[in-house]
Amino acid sequence: MAAEAGALWAEAWALLPGAEEELSLALSGEVDDCVPPLLRRARGLLYGAPGPPCGAAAAELRRLGDVLRDYAWEKLNAGPWREVRKAWRQVYAYGCLFGALAEVAACRPLAPAVRLCDMGLLMGASVLDNALARLVRLLQARLPRGKRRAAAGGSAKRVRVDPPPAPVVQPEEALPLVRCPSLEHFRDNYLIPQKPVVLEGTIDHWPCMKKWSVDYICQVAGCRTVPVELGSRYTDEEWSQKLMTVNDFINQYIVNENSVGYLAQHQLFDQIPELKEDISIPDYCCLGEGEEDDITINAWFGPEGTISPLHQDPQQNFLAQVDVEDPDLNKFPNFRKAACQSCILMPGQVLFIPVKYWHYIRSLDTSFSVSFWWS
C-alpha cells in the first residue's frame, strides 16, 4: 500500500514544475492582499522537503486549500457569474489543486480529491497548464469503475403529471430528411438559406453509437461531479440546480425516475476527455467562419419528459419563453398564427438548427444528445 501511494504521488508530482520558483502563481488580475501570501505558503509546503508533505505539513496544505477555496467562493458568488473576475476563479482553482494534492499526500481515499479537481474545473479557471484536468485523469484511473444500482423496488416510476403524448408530425410540417449530403449540397440548400434539416448517416461511424449505454457512462464518468438541473424545464418556478456525481444523477433520475433531473448544456467532453474520444466534430462545421477550437460541444443527458422551452441560440438575448405544447393564447394571441416545422429525432440523426432559429425540444425517452455550436 505504501509503495502504491508513493507511486501515485510520484505521478502527481510529475505534473508540477520541478522547482518551487517555476510554479508560477501569477493571476490575471488583482486580488485581496491576504491571498498571495496564502498561495506562496501552500507552494512552499509542496516543495519544502523531498517527497510528499507528511503529517503536519500535509494537514497545513489541506487547511490552506480550504481557506483559499472558501475565500474565493465568496467572490464567485457575490454577483452575476459574468462579472466574476478570472483572478478569483484562478485562486479557487489553486485552492482545489492544493487540496487535492494534500489528499494524495496524506494517502486519503481518492474520491474527495477527484471531487476537488472537478470543482476546480467547473468553477475555477485553468492554472499551470490545466493541471487539474491532468491530475483528475490520473486519479480517476486509480478508482474502481462505477456500476449503476438497480431501480429501487425494481419498478420505481417518476412521480409527475403525465406528459403530452408523443407528437404526430404532419406531412406539411415535417422537416426534410437528407442522408449524408455533400458539403456543397448542405451549404447551398441549408446553411446559406438558413433552413433546418435532419441529417442521417453522418455520425454512424462515431464509436459512441456502439459503445455508449447508461452502464458505460457510469463506468467512465460515474465518480465525476457535474451540474444537474432539477425540474422538467428551466422556466418553472421550482427549477433549481445541484452538483452531484454522475453515479448519483443516474441512480436518482435515470434508473429510479423519482423526479426530473437533467444534465443539460454542460461541456462534459472537456471535463472528461475519454468521452470526447467517442465522438467527432461533424464535417459540416468546416463551412463556418471560426476555428475548430471555437466550437462549443455540450452534453444533454436526461430522462423522458425533460424540456428545453422555446428559445433561440445564441442565448445572450432577452427571450419570452412560451410553452409551445400548451401556449397561453390569451397572453400570446398571435402564437396561433405561427408556422412551425417538426421532427422526431431518432438515434444517429443530426438536426441542423440555423442561428437564431426558434426551437423547442421535449425528450420522449431517456436520451443523451450532443450539440455543436459553431459560427
C-alpha positions as a Python dict, from the first residue, in 0.01 Angstrom:
ca = {
    (1, 'M'): (0, 0, 0),
    (2, 'A'): (284, 239, 89),
    (3, 'A'): (459, 162, -239),
    (4, 'E'): (133, 222, -427),
    (5, 'A'): (81, 556, -253),
    (6, 'G'): (440, 656, -324),
    (7, 'A'): (399, 572, -691),
    (8, 'L'): (81, 777, -712),
    (9, 'W'): (246, 1077, -551),
    (10, 'A'): (540, 1046, -791),
    (11, 'E'): (299, 1057, -1086),
    (12, 'A'): (111, 1353, -938),
    (13, 'W'): (437, 1534, -862),
    (14, 'A'): (548, 1486, -1223),
    (15, 'L'): (255, 1707, -1330),
    (16, 'L'): (409, 2003, -1145),
    (17, 'P'): (718, 2213, -1227),
    (18, 'G'): (1042, 2068, -1097),
    (19, 'A'): (1135, 2366, -878),
    (20, 'E'): (939, 2596, -650),
    (21, 'E'): (1030, 2911, -837),
    (22, 'E'): (899, 2754, -1160),
    (23, 'L'): (550, 2709, -1016),
    (24, 'S'): (410, 3044, -1115),
    (25, 'L'): (132, 3182, -902),
    (26, 'A'): (62, 3463, -1147),
    (27, 'L'): (-301, 3573, -1158),
    (28, 'S'): (-479, 3757, -1438),
    (29, 'G'): (-577, 4044, -1210),
    (30, 'E'): (-559, 4185, -860),
    (31, 'V'): (-694, 4003, -555),
    (32, 'D'): (-709, 4089, -187),
    (33, 'D'): (-368, 4140, -25),
    (34, 'C'): (-411, 3841, 207),
    (35, 'V'): (-436, 3590, -81),
    (36, 'P'): (-85, 3589, -240),
    (37, 'P'): (87, 3500, 92),
    (38, 'L'): (-151, 3205, 132),
    (39, 'L'): (-69, 3086, -219),
    (40, 'R'): (306, 3116, -156),
    (41, 'R'): (274, 2934, 176),
    (42, 'A'): (94, 2644, 9),
    (43, 'R'): (354, 2631, -266),
    (44, 'G'): (631, 2626, -7),
    (45, 'L'): (475, 2324, 164),
    (46, 'L'): (480, 2132, -164),
    (47, 'Y'): (848, 2199, -220),
    (48, 'G'): (968, 2224, 140),
    (49, 'A'): (1115, 1874, 166),
    (50, 'P'): (1186, 1577, -61),
    (51, 'G'): (884, 1355, -111),
    (52, 'P'): (522, 1433, -34),
    (53, 'P'): (423, 1666, 252),
    (54, 'C'): (374, 1445, 555),
    (55, 'G'): (195, 1477, 888),
    (56, 'A'): (158, 1839, 992),
    (57, 'A'): (274, 1967, 652),
    (58, 'A'): (1, 1770, 469),
    (59, 'A'): (-259, 1889, 719),
    (60, 'E'): (-148, 2251, 676),
    (61, 'L'): (-157, 2218, 297),
    (62, 'R'): (-510, 2083, 322),
    (63, 'R'): (-611, 2371, 553),
    (64, 'L'): (-467, 2630, 316),
    (65, 'G'): (-659, 2473, 28),
    (66, 'D'): (-978, 2503, 234),
    (67, 'V'): (-906, 2867, 320),
    (68, 'L'): (-832, 2962, -42),
    (69, 'R'): (-1146, 2790, -170),
    (70, 'D'): (-1369, 2941, 98),
    (71, 'Y'): (-1231, 3290, 41),
    (72, 'A'): (-1261, 3266, -338),
    (73, 'W'): (-1608, 3107, -313),
    (74, 'E'): (-1742, 3424, -155),
    (75, 'K'): (-1612, 3623, -451),
    (76, 'L'): (-1752, 3374, -704),
    (77, 'N'): (-2100, 3411, -556),
    (78, 'A'): (-2103, 3784, -487),
    (79, 'G'): (-2281, 3877, -812),
    (80, 'P'): (-2362, 3763, -1167),
    (81, 'W'): (-2120, 3499, -1296),
    (82, 'R'): (-2023, 3710, -1597),
    (83, 'E'): (-1891, 3976, -1359),
    (84, 'V'): (-1666, 3738, -1163),
    (85, 'R'): (-1304, 3826, -1229),
    (86, 'K'): (-1088, 3549, -1372),
    (87, 'A'): (-828, 3604, -1099),
    (88, 'W'): (-1072, 3480, -833),
    (89, 'R'): (-1154, 3175, -1041),
    (90, 'Q'): (-780, 3107, -1059),
    (91, 'V'): (-749, 3140, -682),
    (92, 'Y'): (-1033, 2890, -644),
    (93, 'A'): (-858, 2652, -884),
    (94, 'Y'): (-534, 2677, -685),
    (95, 'G'): (-729, 2601, -368),
    (96, 'C'): (-873, 2290, -531),
    (97, 'L'): (-532, 2184, -663),
    (98, 'F'): (-358, 2224, -326),
    (99, 'G'): (-645, 2047, -152),
    (100, 'A'): (-639, 1752, -393),
    (101, 'L'): (-261, 1720, -365),
    (102, 'A'): (-293, 1723, 15),
    (103, 'E'): (-541, 1433, -6),
    (104, 'V'): (-298, 1235, -221),
    (105, 'A'): (-1, 1318, 2),
    (106, 'A'): (-189, 1201, 312),
    (107, 'C'): (-289, 875, 139),
    (108, 'R'): (-656, 952, 187),
    (109, 'P'): (-934, 798, -27),
    (110, 'L'): (-919, 940, -378),
    (111, 'A'): (-1289, 1021, -431),
    (112, 'P'): (-1269, 1353, -237),
    (113, 'A'): (-959, 1451, -437),
    (114, 'V'): (-1142, 1377, -762),
    (115, 'R'): (-1433, 1594, -645),
    (116, 'L'): (-1197, 1879, -562),
    (117, 'C'): (-1048, 1860, -912),
    (118, 'D'): (-1394, 1865, -1066),
    (119, 'M'): (-1498, 2164, -855),
    (120, 'G'): (-1189, 2348, -976),
    (121, 'L'): (-1266, 2259, -1336),
    (122, 'L'): (-1630, 2365, -1302),
    (123, 'M'): (-1589, 2684, -1100),
    (124, 'G'): (-1226, 2779, -1145),
    (125, 'A'): (-1005, 2886, -1433),
    (126, 'S'): (-713, 2699, -1585),
    (127, 'V'): (-384, 2721, -1392),
    (128, 'L'): (-46, 2559, -1451),
    (129, 'D'): (-128, 2433, -1800),
    (130, 'N'): (-461, 2290, -1682),
    (131, 'A'): (-301, 2087, -1404),
    (132, 'L'): (-639, 1998, -1253),
    (133, 'A'): (-755, 1821, -1570),
    (134, 'R'): (-432, 1624, -1585),
    (135, 'L'): (-443, 1538, -1215),
    (136, 'V'): (-805, 1420, -1217),
    (137, 'R'): (-738, 1190, -1511),
    (138, 'L'): (-451, 1037, -1315),
    (139, 'L'): (-662, 994, -1001),
    (140, 'Q'): (-968, 858, -1180),
    (141, 'A'): (-758, 583, -1336),
    (142, 'R'): (-687, 457, -981),
    (143, 'L'): (-1055, 440, -883),
    (144, 'P'): (-1270, 132, -948),
    (145, 'R'): (-1505, 165, -1241),
    (146, 'G'): (-1856, 263, -1135),
    (147, 'K'): (-2165, 48, -1170),
    (148, 'R'): (-2521, 172, -1164),
    (149, 'R'): (-2758, 39, -899),
    (150, 'A'): (-3082, -134, -986),
    (151, 'A'): (-3403, 64, -956),
    (152, 'A'): (-3537, 78, -602),
    (153, 'G'): (-3808, -183, -568),
    (154, 'G'): (-3737, -295, -922),
    (155, 'S'): (-4001, -77, -1086),
    (156, 'A'): (-3991, 278, -947),
    (157, 'K'): (-4153, 537, -1169),
    (158, 'R'): (-4131, 913, -1184),
    (159, 'V'): (-4398, 1094, -986),
    (160, 'R'): (-4531, 1364, -1219),
    (161, 'V'): (-4826, 1464, -1428),
    (162, 'D'): (-4845, 1255, -1743),
    (163, 'P'): (-4673, 1441, -2028),
    (164, 'P'): (-4848, 1515, -2353),
    (165, 'P'): (-4844, 1217, -2591),
    (166, 'A'): (-4569, 1190, -2848),
    (167, 'P'): (-4648, 1445, -3117),
    (168, 'V'): (-4772, 1332, -3454),
    (169, 'V'): (-4568, 1504, -3722),
    (170, 'Q'): (-4797, 1619, -4000),
    (171, 'P'): (-4652, 1580, -4351),
    (172, 'E'): (-4682, 1951, -4423),
    (173, 'E'): (-4483, 2031, -4106),
    (174, 'A'): (-4217, 1763, -4138),
    (175, 'L'): (-3856, 1874, -4170),
    (176, 'P'): (-3668, 1735, -4471),
    (177, 'L'): (-3457, 1427, -4404),
    (178, 'V'): (-3135, 1403, -4606),
    (179, 'R'): (-2882, 1121, -4595),
    (180, 'C'): (-2514, 1220, -4599),
    (181, 'P'): (-2538, 1532, -4815),
    (182, 'S'): (-2216, 1663, -4963),
    (183, 'L'): (-2063, 1973, -4812),
    (184, 'E'): (-2169, 2171, -5117),
    (185, 'H'): (-2528, 2043, -5106),
    (186, 'F'): (-2559, 2121, -4736),
    (187, 'R'): (-2405, 2466, -4781),
    (188, 'D'): (-2619, 2566, -5079),
    (189, 'N'): (-2951, 2419, -4967),
    (190, 'Y'): (-2950, 2462, -4589),
    (191, 'L'): (-2661, 2664, -4447),
    (192, 'I'): (-2675, 2967, -4677),
    (193, 'P'): (-3058, 2991, -4689),
    (194, 'Q'): (-3068, 2909, -4314),
    (195, 'K'): (-3315, 2622, -4336),
    (196, 'P'): (-3330, 2345, -4074),
    (197, 'V'): (-3280, 1987, -4184),
    (198, 'V'): (-3241, 1640, -4032),
    (199, 'L'): (-2920, 1467, -4142),
    (200, 'E'): (-2894, 1090, -4144),
    (201, 'G'): (-2592, 864, -4169),
    (202, 'T'): (-2342, 1136, -4079),
    (203, 'I'): (-2242, 1003, -3736),
    (204, 'D'): (-2279, 627, -3784),
    (205, 'H'): (-1900, 598, -3755),
    (206, 'W'): (-1888, 753, -3407),
    (207, 'P'): (-1764, 494, -3152),
    (208, 'C'): (-2032, 611, -2907),
    (209, 'M'): (-2302, 470, -3134),
    (210, 'K'): (-2190, 119, -3036),
    (211, 'K'): (-2015, 175, -2702),
    (212, 'W'): (-2240, 405, -2504),
    (213, 'S'): (-2504, 288, -2261),
    (214, 'V'): (-2611, 401, -1915),
    (215, 'D'): (-2376, 140, -1769),
    (216, 'Y'): (-2088, 264, -1983),
    (217, 'I'): (-2142, 625, -1876),
    (218, 'C'): (-2132, 504, -1513),
    (219, 'Q'): (-1807, 321, -1575),
    (220, 'V'): (-1631, 608, -1747),
    (221, 'A'): (-1773, 908, -1559),
    (222, 'G'): (-1956, 777, -1253),
    (223, 'C'): (-1727, 935, -993),
    (224, 'R'): (-1718, 1277, -1162),
    (225, 'T'): (-1908, 1578, -1028),
    (226, 'V'): (-2139, 1758, -1271),
    (227, 'P'): (-2412, 2028, -1257),
    (228, 'V'): (-2767, 1889, -1277),
    (229, 'E'): (-3085, 2085, -1343),
    (230, 'L'): (-3373, 1976, -1119),
    (231, 'G'): (-3714, 2014, -1280),
    (232, 'S'): (-3853, 1945, -1625),
    (233, 'R'): (-3776, 2293, -1761),
    (234, 'Y'): (-3571, 2593, -1651),
    (235, 'T'): (-3869, 2832, -1675),
    (236, 'D'): (-4056, 2659, -1389),
    (237, 'E'): (-4057, 2836, -1052),
    (238, 'E'): (-3941, 2524, -866),
    (239, 'W'): (-3648, 2470, -1104),
    (240, 'S'): (-3303, 2459, -940),
    (241, 'Q'): (-2952, 2325, -991),
    (242, 'K'): (-2734, 2091, -789),
    (243, 'L'): (-2383, 1949, -809),
    (244, 'M'): (-2367, 1569, -784),
    (245, 'T'): (-2172, 1275, -918),
    (246, 'V'): (-2278, 1116, -1244),
    (247, 'N'): (-2349, 795, -1050),
    (248, 'D'): (-2589, 977, -817),
    (249, 'F'): (-2756, 1152, -1110),
    (250, 'I'): (-2813, 825, -1295),
    (251, 'N'): (-2938, 641, -987),
    (252, 'Q'): (-3177, 917, -883),
    (253, 'Y'): (-3307, 1044, -1215),
    (254, 'I'): (-3239, 783, -1484),
    (255, 'V'): (-3280, 450, -1302),
    (256, 'N'): (-3532, 530, -1029),
    (257, 'E'): (-3702, 823, -1205),
    (258, 'N'): (-3847, 972, -887),
    (259, 'S'): (-3836, 1322, -1032),
    (260, 'V'): (-3686, 1504, -1329),
    (261, 'G'): (-3314, 1580, -1335),
    (262, 'Y'): (-3127, 1694, -1643),
    (263, 'L'): (-2754, 1716, -1714),
    (264, 'A'): (-2804, 1997, -1963),
    (265, 'Q'): (-2581, 2225, -2170),
    (266, 'H'): (-2268, 2108, -1993),
    (267, 'Q'): (-1923, 2087, -2152),
    (268, 'L'): (-1882, 1731, -2028),
    (269, 'F'): (-1637, 1638, -2302),
    (270, 'D'): (-1386, 1899, -2190),
    (271, 'Q'): (-1421, 1770, -1836),
    (272, 'I'): (-1394, 1401, -1932),
    (273, 'P'): (-1180, 1365, -2248),
    (274, 'E'): (-1233, 987, -2254),
    (275, 'L'): (-1592, 1051, -2366),
    (276, 'K'): (-1478, 1303, -2626),
    (277, 'E'): (-1276, 1029, -2793),
    (278, 'D'): (-1607, 859, -2882),
    (279, 'I'): (-1744, 1149, -3090),
    (280, 'S'): (-1611, 1384, -3355),
    (281, 'I'): (-1697, 1728, -3487),
    (282, 'P'): (-1927, 1700, -3791),
    (283, 'D'): (-1754, 1779, -4119),
    (284, 'Y'): (-2016, 2043, -4198),
    (285, 'C'): (-1873, 2264, -3923),
    (286, 'C'): (-1577, 2336, -4151),
    (287, 'L'): (-1814, 2556, -4352),
    (288, 'G'): (-1822, 2802, -4064),
    (289, 'E'): (-1600, 3104, -4017),
    (290, 'G'): (-1442, 3010, -3684),
    (291, 'E'): (-1164, 2771, -3589),
    (292, 'E'): (-1229, 2422, -3456),
    (293, 'D'): (-1129, 2536, -3108),
    (294, 'D'): (-1414, 2789, -3120),
    (295, 'I'): (-1678, 2514, -3146),
    (296, 'T'): (-1864, 2461, -2817),
    (297, 'I'): (-1960, 2099, -2755),
    (298, 'N'): (-2231, 2039, -2494),
    (299, 'A'): (-2383, 1725, -2346),
    (300, 'W'): (-2755, 1683, -2276),
    (301, 'F'): (-2842, 1372, -2073),
    (302, 'G'): (-3176, 1314, -1908),
    (303, 'P'): (-3490, 1105, -1871),
    (304, 'E'): (-3817, 1122, -2057),
    (305, 'G'): (-4002, 1448, -2006),
    (306, 'T'): (-3713, 1695, -1998),
    (307, 'I'): (-3791, 2011, -2191),
    (308, 'S'): (-3596, 2295, -2349),
    (309, 'P'): (-3857, 2573, -2371),
    (310, 'L'): (-3897, 2777, -2687),
    (311, 'H'): (-3578, 2978, -2739),
    (312, 'Q'): (-3313, 3069, -2993),
    (313, 'D'): (-2933, 3035, -2991),
    (314, 'P'): (-2707, 3209, -2910),
    (315, 'Q'): (-2874, 3279, -2580),
    (316, 'Q'): (-2740, 3621, -2491),
    (317, 'N'): (-3076, 3776, -2576),
    (318, 'F'): (-3389, 3871, -2387),
    (319, 'L'): (-3635, 3598, -2472),
    (320, 'A'): (-4003, 3543, -2391),
    (321, 'Q'): (-4032, 3176, -2308),
    (322, 'V'): (-4351, 3005, -2427),
    (323, 'D'): (-4476, 2651, -2375),
    (324, 'V'): (-4544, 2551, -2736),
    (325, 'E'): (-4741, 2239, -2638),
    (326, 'D'): (-4982, 2432, -2417),
    (327, 'P'): (-4948, 2801, -2505),
    (328, 'D'): (-5137, 3076, -2324),
    (329, 'L'): (-5328, 3215, -2622),
    (330, 'N'): (-5474, 3497, -2413),
    (331, 'K'): (-5124, 3619, -2335),
    (332, 'F'): (-4979, 3531, -2676),
    (333, 'P'): (-5274, 3555, -2919),
    (334, 'N'): (-5056, 3566, -3229),
    (335, 'F'): (-4900, 3233, -3143),
    (336, 'R'): (-5188, 3052, -3317),
    (337, 'K'): (-5069, 3213, -3641),
    (338, 'A'): (-4711, 3090, -3605),
    (339, 'A'): (-4589, 2845, -3867),
    (340, 'C'): (-4381, 2554, -3743),
    (341, 'Q'): (-4182, 2254, -3858),
    (342, 'S'): (-4142, 1933, -3659),
    (343, 'C'): (-3943, 1614, -3638),
    (344, 'I'): (-3887, 1321, -3406),
    (345, 'L'): (-3510, 1292, -3390),
    (346, 'M'): (-3402, 929, -3380),
    (347, 'P'): (-3068, 785, -3259),
    (348, 'G'): (-2797, 855, -3514),
    (349, 'Q'): (-2976, 1154, -3667),
    (350, 'V'): (-2849, 1513, -3653),
    (351, 'L'): (-3074, 1820, -3658),
    (352, 'F'): (-2930, 2138, -3809),
    (353, 'I'): (-3079, 2443, -3633),
    (354, 'P'): (-2983, 2774, -3800),
    (355, 'V'): (-2861, 3055, -3579),
    (356, 'K'): (-3142, 3244, -3401),
    (357, 'Y'): (-3394, 2989, -3521),
    (358, 'W'): (-3665, 2945, -3258),
    (359, 'H'): (-3686, 2586, -3136),
    (360, 'Y'): (-3842, 2374, -2864),
    (361, 'I'): (-3736, 2025, -2758),
    (362, 'R'): (-3903, 1757, -2548),
    (363, 'S'): (-3742, 1423, -2469),
    (364, 'L'): (-3968, 1126, -2543),
    (365, 'D'): (-3737, 879, -2368),
    (366, 'T'): (-3406, 862, -2180),
    (367, 'S'): (-3163, 1029, -2415),
    (368, 'F'): (-2806, 1153, -2448),
    (369, 'S'): (-2757, 1427, -2705),
    (370, 'V'): (-2453, 1623, -2817),
    (371, 'S'): (-2472, 1976, -2954),
    (372, 'F'): (-2209, 2165, -3153),
    (373, 'W'): (-2232, 2544, -3151),
    (374, 'W'): (-2032, 2689, -3439),
    (375, 'S'): (-2018, 3025, -3610),
}
